């Protein structure tokens, strides 16, 4: 009996490991592909602002991707979304400052400083739909994160959702890919 239970456990563990592997390959490939679509709005998700008020490299790269979308005439407006970090800065405000310093008109940038997580960003963005007049979105975040974010937007009724990810990689991406597996199914 113990052998049967052990074999079932090993089989279950193998299935979950294979599922994780396939899922991770899928979100990586999906996240790195830019289909070149245009949209009314780029939603740039926040990330760490350093203790001295400068942006983390990861966050700068996201914003640079948003700037490229604007300069390439692929979007009309930008929404930056993030929360109050433990460092004491609102990510959205810092993101807007960066965009303005790089030539994006203030009037085309909206700020969501209550986007403390992905679900909050999606909910807050949908609430702004009538004010910002958008029917299509390009999500800008790291490659491992955009598949889940697009899924959450679609669950809220947004059908025209694509994504762009900066060409930026860190060792912590390995942790993030692992974290995305349960987050995709549980959030």
Residue pairs with C-beta under 8 A, 6 or more apart in sequence:
20 181
23 181
23 184
24 177
24 180
24 181
26 147
27 143
27 144
27 147
27 148
27 177
27 180
27 184
28 143
28 144
28 177
30 146
30 147
31 142
31 143
31 144
31 145
31 146
31 147
31 163
31 165
32 143
32 165
34 162
34 163
34 164
34 165
35 162
36 74
37 74
37 136
37 138
37 162
38 73
38 74
38 75
38 136
39 74
39 75
39 134
39 136
39 137
39 138
39 160
39 162
40 75
40 76
40 77
40 132
40 133
40 134
40 135
40 136
40 137
41 75
41 76
41 77
41 78
41 79
41 125
41 132
41 134
41 136
41 137
41 138
42 66
42 69
42 70
42 75
42 77
42 78
42 79
42 137
42 138
42 139
42 140
42 164
43 79
43 81
43 121
43 125
43 137
43 138
43 139
43 140
44 62
44 63
44 65
44 66
44 78
44 79
44 80
44 81
44 95
44 140
44 141
45 62
45 81
45 82
45 115
45 118
45 121
45 139
45 140
45 141
45 145
45 149
46 59
46 80
46 81
46 82
46 83
46 91
46 92
46 95
46 115
46 121
47 56
47 58
47 59
47 62
47 82
47 91
48 55
48 56
48 58
48 59
48 85
48 87
48 91
49 55
49 56
49 59
49 85
49 87
49 89
49 91
49 94
50 56
50 87
51 87
53 87
53 89
53 94
55 63
55 94
55 95
55 98
57 168
57 170
58 142
58 166
58 168
58 170
59 91
59 95
60 98
61 166
61 167
61 168
62 140
62 141
62 142
62 166
63 80
63 95
63 98
63 99
63 102
64 102
64 166
65 140
65 164
65 165
65 166
66 75
66 78
66 80
66 99
66 104
66 140
67 99
67 102
67 103
67 104
69 75
69 138
69 140
69 164
70 78
70 104
70 108
74 138
75 138
76 108
76 134
77 108
77 109
77 110
77 132
77 134
78 99
78 104
78 108
78 109
78 110
79 109
79 110
79 111
79 112
79 125
79 128
79 132
80 91
80 92
80 95
80 96
80 99
80 109
80 110
80 111
80 112
81 91
81 92
81 111
81 112
81 115
81 121
81 124
81 125
82 90
82 91
82 92
82 95
82 112
82 113
82 115
82 116
82 121
83 90
83 91
83 113
83 114
83 115
83 116
83 117
83 120
84 90
84 91
84 113
84 116
85 91
90 113
91 113
91 115
92 111
92 112
92 113
92 115
93 111
93 113
95 111
96 106
96 109
96 111
99 109
100 106
100 109
110 128
110 132
112 121
112 124
112 125
112 128
114 120
114 124
115 121
115 124
118 145
118 148
118 149
118 152
118 183
118 187
119 152
119 187
121 149
122 149
122 152
122 153
122 156
123 156
125 137
125 153
126 153
126 156
126 157
126 158
135 160
136 160
136 161
136 162
137 153
137 158
137 160
137 161
137 162
138 161
138 162
138 163
138 164
139 146
139 149
139 150
139 153
139 161
139 162
139 163
139 164
140 146
140 163
140 164
140 165
140 166
141 149
141 163
141 165
142 165
142 166
142 168
142 173
142 176
143 165
144 173
144 176
144 177
144 180
145 176
145 180
146 163
146 164
146 165
147 163
147 180
147 184
148 180
148 183
148 184
148 187
149 163
150 161
150 162
150 163
151 184
152 187
153 161
154 161
